[in-house]
Amino acid sequence: MERVPNLLQSIAESLATIAGKTADKKPQEKKVWVFTAEQAWDGEVADVIVQTFATEQTAQDYLHDFVYKDGDETIAEYVKKHDWEVEQDEPWLYRASGNDYCSDHVECTITECEIKE
């Protein structure tokens, strides 16, 4: 008789696992990587650009292309041509500015964010 309750318990645990309702199951952490670009050129502030990515590598690739590949004249070319100082050039952060940060700068960042349910 003892086998029946144990067998029923085992079946119940298996069904709970299949249904994803086990008590010890932790909620899966969901993350995104957010690219943000803030820019000012010759005193004109550009719209803030925000893009969201499912992987860190995709966000880093986007930042790299944004700075070094996009447009007729890339941001990196513009910065060099106008003798701006590149303060940081990392996979998750690019920051450069002219003599007056308020009127001449570009700052691109990647932020890791947890999705709240």
NUNUTI-727722 format. One record per residue (C-alpha): residue in three letters; x, y, z. Coordinates in pm, whole numbers, plus 50000, padded with zeros to 5 digits. Each point is the difference from the previous one (the first is absolute). Example, Ala and Ser with C-alpha at 12.3 -4.5 7.8 and 13.67 -1.06 7.14 Angstrom:
residues 2
Ala512304955050780
Ser501375034449934
END
This chain:
residues 117
Met500005000050000
Glu502875023650064
Arg501014999549632
Val496725015949882
Pro500375032950196
Asn503675002349901
Leu499124993349637
Leu497215026050011
Gln502365025050161
Ser502584993749727
Ile497375004749728
Ala498795032250163
Glu503545013850018
Ser500634990849636
Leu496805017249887
Ala500875031050203
Thr503435001049838
Ile498524996249653
Ala497545028050073
Gly502835022050129
Lys498445003550342
Thr502724986350224
Ala500415018650327
Asp503765002949965
Lys499925014249648
Lys501405035249995
Pro498615025349755
Gln502275004249702
Glu501875032950006
Lys499305019849685
Lys502485026049883
Val500325024649716
Trp502805023249900
Val499005035849928
Phe502025021949764
Thr499635037550055
Ala501605028049798
Glu499965036650103
Gln501515025149757
Ala500525037149951
Trp501575015149690
Asp500835037149969
Gly497635008550285
Glu497104979849856
Val498834971350219
Ala498944969149806
Asp497184976650101
Val501014973150245
Ile500294966449825
Val498964969150195
Gln500164964049875
Thr499444967750194
Phe501794967149933
Ala499584964150118
Thr503764993750027
Glu502955020250121
Gln502024991949686
Thr497285012949768
Ala499845032550198
Gln503805003749986
Asp499994993649625
Tyr497335026749958
Leu502025025450202
His503114992549794
Asp498135004049671
Phe498285031650127
Val503385016350073
Tyr502214985449728
Lys497834989549703
Asp496655018049975
Gly499405031249792
Asp501835018049721
Glu502425013550259
Thr500284977450303
Ile500025013750351
Ala503624989150038
Glu500965018949683
Tyr498145031350115
Val501684998450343
Lys503454996849843
Lys499365027249739
His498895025050266
Asp502754990850250
Trp497604988550268
Glu501414980950293
Val499014963450020
Glu499594995150374
Gln498944963449991
Asp499834973949728
Glu498844967050145
Pro497634973049870
Trp497255013850228
Leu500895037250002
Tyr501165025949749
Arg500405035850115
Ala501545029149809
Ser499665037650022
Gly501265032849863
Asn501175029950202
Asp496505005750145
Tyr498264967850101
Cys496595016950006
Ser500145009649633
Asp502214972449854
His499904964250124
Val498964964749927
Glu499434973850268
Cys498944964449919
Thr499384975350279
Ile498784964550046
Thr498174992050321
Glu499074965150116
Cys496445000050132
Glu497884973650167
Ile496434997049874
Lys497605003450292
Glu496794980149991
END
